[in-house]
Amino acid sequence: MNLKSFLDEALEKGETLKEEITSEILNSKVVHELLKSDMFVKALSRVMQTKEEVTKVIRDNVKNVLKIMDIPLRNEISSLEKKLFSIEKNVDHIGKKAIPVKSLKRTTRKTARATVRKAKKK
């Protein structure tokens, strides 16, 4: 048995075990009794609400730290990526209209040679 097949088998057994345990918990009398209790449902609701509030505070704090450190946010990077793509597109378009580099080099060499010849004659 190679490592991959061993890991695949272990993962499959783990998933099966997880499903069995989840099913047992959800079908247990204790859980059904708890869900019937208004006090438990209200407490559970409050815990979920508090979790959302804590998550929002953490995200806001991380954004503030990134701002202080002058690190761009995801939406700022996306905006810059779009601008860069547009600039690249424009440069490609301009490049297609420009004089080919080879002919530019030839013209420059010819002009330089002619200038040197004229200087020698004087």
Backbone bond lengths (Angstrom), bond angles and torsions (degrees), N, CA, C in turn:
res aa  C-N    CA-C-N  psi(-1)  N-CA   C-N-CA  omega(-1)  CA-C   N-CA-C  phi
1 M - - - 1.458 - - 1.533 107.81 -
2 N 1.334 115.90 124.54 1.460 118.80 178.67 1.527 110.57 -85.81
3 L 1.308 115.53 172.50 1.470 121.36 -175.17 1.520 111.85 -62.70
4 K 1.337 116.72 -41.55 1.467 119.58 -178.18 1.520 111.42 -62.10
5 S 1.316 117.37 -47.48 1.463 119.61 -179.31 1.524 111.17 -66.07
6 F 1.335 116.52 -35.08 1.465 120.18 176.37 1.527 110.91 -62.13
7 L 1.333 115.91 -46.24 1.468 120.66 179.98 1.529 111.23 -66.49
8 D 1.325 117.04 -39.83 1.463 120.25 177.64 1.527 110.98 -61.44
9 E 1.326 115.97 -43.96 1.468 120.55 179.73 1.532 110.80 -65.13
10 A 1.340 116.25 -42.17 1.468 120.16 178.96 1.525 110.55 -63.83
11 L 1.309 117.16 -40.48 1.462 121.38 178.37 1.521 111.02 -63.87
12 E 1.314 116.88 -42.97 1.463 121.28 179.05 1.529 111.00 -62.81
13 K 1.334 116.27 -43.89 1.474 120.09 178.60 1.524 110.46 -64.65
14 G 1.321 116.77 -39.41 1.464 120.99 178.07 1.517 112.06 -62.33
15 E 1.323 116.45 -43.00 1.465 120.86 178.86 1.531 110.60 -63.93
16 T 1.321 116.53 -42.53 1.469 120.72 178.75 1.521 110.53 -62.13
17 L 1.325 116.46 -45.08 1.462 121.43 179.15 1.524 110.93 -62.23
18 K 1.328 116.74 -41.99 1.470 121.07 178.94 1.531 110.64 -60.71
19 E 1.328 116.31 -44.55 1.469 120.47 179.67 1.530 111.04 -62.67
20 E 1.326 117.07 -42.07 1.465 120.97 179.61 1.526 111.14 -62.89
21 I 1.329 116.34 -46.17 1.472 120.59 -178.74 1.523 110.32 -64.96
22 T 1.324 116.98 -44.44 1.466 120.96 179.24 1.518 110.57 -60.46
23 S 1.307 116.37 -43.20 1.462 120.70 179.46 1.529 111.00 -62.84
24 E 1.329 116.77 -43.34 1.469 120.60 178.94 1.527 111.52 -62.25
25 I 1.321 116.08 -42.88 1.472 120.04 -178.77 1.527 110.46 -65.40
26 L 1.336 116.29 -47.74 1.461 119.53 -176.85 1.524 112.48 -67.54
27 N 1.305 117.92 -26.56 1.463 121.36 -179.73 1.534 113.08 -94.02
28 S 1.322 116.98 1.12 1.468 118.80 -177.12 1.530 111.15 -75.72
29 K 1.312 115.38 152.55 1.464 121.49 179.84 1.519 110.93 -65.88
30 V 1.318 117.04 -35.98 1.469 121.12 -177.97 1.528 110.26 -60.35
31 V 1.330 116.14 -46.19 1.469 119.58 -179.97 1.523 110.21 -63.64
32 H 1.298 117.82 -42.67 1.470 120.99 178.96 1.527 110.93 -62.22
33 E 1.321 117.17 -39.45 1.469 120.84 178.71 1.528 110.52 -67.52
34 L 1.345 115.62 -40.61 1.473 118.92 178.82 1.525 110.88 -63.50
35 L 1.318 116.68 -42.86 1.458 120.12 -178.81 1.527 112.58 -67.33
36 K 1.296 117.12 -22.00 1.461 120.85 176.33 1.523 111.30 -77.89
37 S 1.312 116.52 -20.70 1.460 121.41 -177.63 1.530 110.10 -79.95
38 D 1.335 115.85 121.91 1.469 120.56 177.29 1.517 111.31 -61.99
39 M 1.322 116.32 -38.68 1.461 120.76 -178.20 1.535 110.38 -62.57
40 F 1.329 117.32 -42.53 1.464 121.11 179.44 1.526 110.55 -65.65
41 V 1.329 116.74 -44.81 1.463 121.03 -179.12 1.527 110.34 -62.43
42 K 1.349 117.74 -41.53 1.466 120.89 177.85 1.521 110.82 -64.79
43 A 1.329 116.82 -41.90 1.467 120.75 179.44 1.529 110.33 -64.28
44 L 1.320 116.63 -43.12 1.459 121.18 178.56 1.529 110.62 -63.10
45 S 1.310 116.31 -40.98 1.462 121.18 178.13 1.523 110.48 -62.26
46 R 1.320 116.53 -43.22 1.469 121.19 179.88 1.535 111.21 -65.27
47 V 1.326 116.37 -39.18 1.473 120.01 177.38 1.526 110.14 -62.05
48 M 1.326 117.54 -44.03 1.464 121.01 179.61 1.522 111.13 -64.97
49 Q 1.326 117.11 -39.52 1.459 121.28 178.86 1.529 109.92 -65.53
50 T 1.324 116.93 -43.62 1.462 121.39 179.60 1.528 110.28 -62.83
51 K 1.333 116.64 -39.76 1.461 120.90 178.10 1.529 110.44 -59.22
52 E 1.317 117.03 -43.21 1.464 121.30 178.85 1.531 110.72 -64.28
53 E 1.327 116.99 -41.33 1.464 120.89 179.11 1.527 110.65 -64.02
54 V 1.330 116.58 -43.66 1.471 120.96 179.40 1.525 110.13 -63.43
55 T 1.326 116.59 -42.08 1.465 120.79 178.49 1.522 110.65 -60.07
56 K 1.326 117.39 -42.89 1.468 121.37 179.75 1.535 110.57 -64.21
57 V 1.325 117.24 -43.18 1.463 121.22 179.40 1.530 110.23 -62.68
58 I 1.325 116.93 -42.88 1.472 120.36 179.62 1.522 110.35 -63.05
59 R 1.329 117.02 -44.86 1.475 119.94 179.08 1.521 111.45 -61.74
60 D 1.327 116.61 -42.81 1.468 120.04 178.60 1.526 110.65 -62.36
61 N 1.326 116.42 -41.53 1.469 119.98 179.36 1.528 111.56 -65.30
62 V 1.315 116.80 -40.73 1.467 120.32 178.35 1.529 109.68 -63.71
63 K 1.339 117.42 -42.99 1.471 120.80 177.64 1.526 110.46 -59.12
64 N 1.333 116.14 -43.26 1.468 119.95 179.98 1.523 111.29 -64.40
65 V 1.314 117.64 -41.72 1.465 120.92 178.76 1.519 110.22 -63.60
66 L 1.345 116.84 -44.24 1.460 120.34 178.70 1.528 110.96 -62.04
67 K 1.321 116.09 -37.75 1.470 120.52 179.02 1.532 110.05 -66.30
68 I 1.325 116.72 -43.72 1.468 121.12 179.17 1.525 110.27 -61.81
69 M 1.340 116.17 -39.72 1.460 121.20 -179.29 1.528 111.84 -80.38
70 D 1.328 116.33 -0.35 1.466 123.38 179.72 1.532 111.48 61.02
71 I 1.329 115.86 40.04 1.464 122.34 176.36 1.529 107.03 -102.12
72 P 1.326 117.13 125.88 1.463 119.36 -176.96 1.534 112.31 -67.81
73 L 1.318 114.37 149.18 1.463 121.16 176.94 1.526 109.51 -81.92
74 R 1.308 117.02 167.95 1.464 122.53 -177.86 1.527 111.20 -56.85
75 N 1.338 117.67 -44.80 1.464 119.43 -177.55 1.533 111.20 -68.40
76 E 1.332 117.53 -31.19 1.460 120.29 176.69 1.530 110.68 -68.74
77 I 1.318 116.42 -40.02 1.462 120.59 178.24 1.528 109.54 -65.42
78 S 1.325 116.96 -41.51 1.467 120.63 178.57 1.521 111.01 -61.82
79 S 1.328 116.15 -41.45 1.457 120.59 178.47 1.535 110.81 -62.57
80 L 1.337 116.15 -44.50 1.463 120.06 178.61 1.535 111.26 -65.20
81 E 1.322 116.36 -36.22 1.458 120.72 178.35 1.525 110.24 -62.82
82 K 1.336 116.93 -42.11 1.469 120.81 178.47 1.525 111.10 -64.29
83 K 1.331 116.34 -42.12 1.465 120.14 178.81 1.528 110.86 -64.04
84 L 1.336 116.59 -42.49 1.459 120.90 179.45 1.523 110.88 -63.09
85 F 1.326 116.74 -42.12 1.466 120.63 177.81 1.524 110.48 -59.68
86 S 1.330 116.13 -42.43 1.464 120.74 179.81 1.535 110.58 -64.19
87 I 1.320 116.29 -42.15 1.474 120.67 179.10 1.531 109.84 -63.98
88 E 1.336 116.95 -44.36 1.470 120.35 178.50 1.529 110.85 -59.36
89 K 1.309 116.08 -41.13 1.463 121.29 179.66 1.531 109.84 -62.87
90 N 1.338 116.41 -44.12 1.461 120.66 179.51 1.529 111.17 -65.23
91 V 1.326 117.27 -40.99 1.464 120.92 179.34 1.528 109.80 -63.49
92 D 1.334 117.16 -43.08 1.467 120.36 177.40 1.531 110.62 -60.38
93 H 1.329 116.16 -42.47 1.468 121.04 -179.72 1.531 110.35 -63.94
94 I 1.315 116.86 -44.51 1.471 121.29 179.12 1.525 109.93 -65.51
95 G 1.342 115.51 -40.36 1.461 119.91 -179.90 1.512 112.65 -61.15
96 K 1.317 117.67 -34.92 1.456 120.97 179.53 1.522 111.49 -69.74
97 K 1.337 116.68 -27.99 1.462 120.79 179.82 1.530 112.03 -86.09
98 A 1.323 117.00 -19.91 1.469 121.46 -174.88 1.527 111.19 -71.92
99 I 1.344 115.17 164.05 1.466 121.83 177.71 1.528 107.56 -68.60
100 P 1.324 118.09 135.52 1.463 119.67 177.90 1.529 111.07 -58.30
101 V 1.290 118.34 144.18 1.459 123.87 -175.36 1.519 111.18 -62.36
102 K 1.332 118.65 -39.28 1.465 120.98 -178.56 1.515 111.17 -59.58
103 S 1.327 117.34 -46.27 1.468 119.32 -179.51 1.514 110.22 -68.34
104 L 1.309 117.85 -32.14 1.459 121.83 177.47 1.516 110.01 -65.48
105 K 1.327 118.05 -41.37 1.463 121.82 179.21 1.527 110.16 -65.15
106 R 1.334 117.74 -43.06 1.463 121.33 179.64 1.524 110.74 -62.20
107 T 1.326 115.73 -44.63 1.454 120.30 179.97 1.523 109.97 -61.80
108 T 1.293 118.03 -42.54 1.461 122.09 -179.09 1.522 110.19 -64.99
109 R 1.332 118.51 -41.94 1.469 121.84 179.31 1.521 110.60 -64.60
110 K 1.331 116.38 -44.92 1.467 120.17 -179.81 1.525 110.44 -61.54
111 T 1.320 114.97 -44.13 1.458 119.10 -179.98 1.523 110.49 -63.84
112 A 1.310 116.85 -41.16 1.467 120.81 -179.70 1.525 110.12 -64.88
113 R 1.333 119.15 -43.40 1.468 122.83 179.65 1.528 110.86 -62.90
114 A 1.313 115.16 -43.02 1.468 119.19 179.81 1.524 110.40 -63.58
115 T 1.299 117.16 -39.11 1.470 120.79 179.24 1.519 110.25 -65.46
116 V 1.338 117.41 -40.98 1.477 121.09 179.14 1.520 109.90 -65.35
117 R 1.323 119.52 -42.49 1.460 123.19 178.92 1.523 111.53 -59.78
118 K 1.336 114.47 -44.64 1.462 119.02 -179.65 1.525 110.29 -64.12
119 A 1.336 117.28 -38.84 1.466 120.57 179.96 1.512 110.39 -66.70
120 K 1.332 118.93 -36.77 1.462 122.25 -179.95 1.513 111.67 -67.32
121 K 1.328 116.97 -36.54 1.466 121.85 -178.58 1.523 111.00 -67.21
122 K 1.295 118.29 -28.78 1.466 121.36 -176.65 1.458 108.91 -79.62
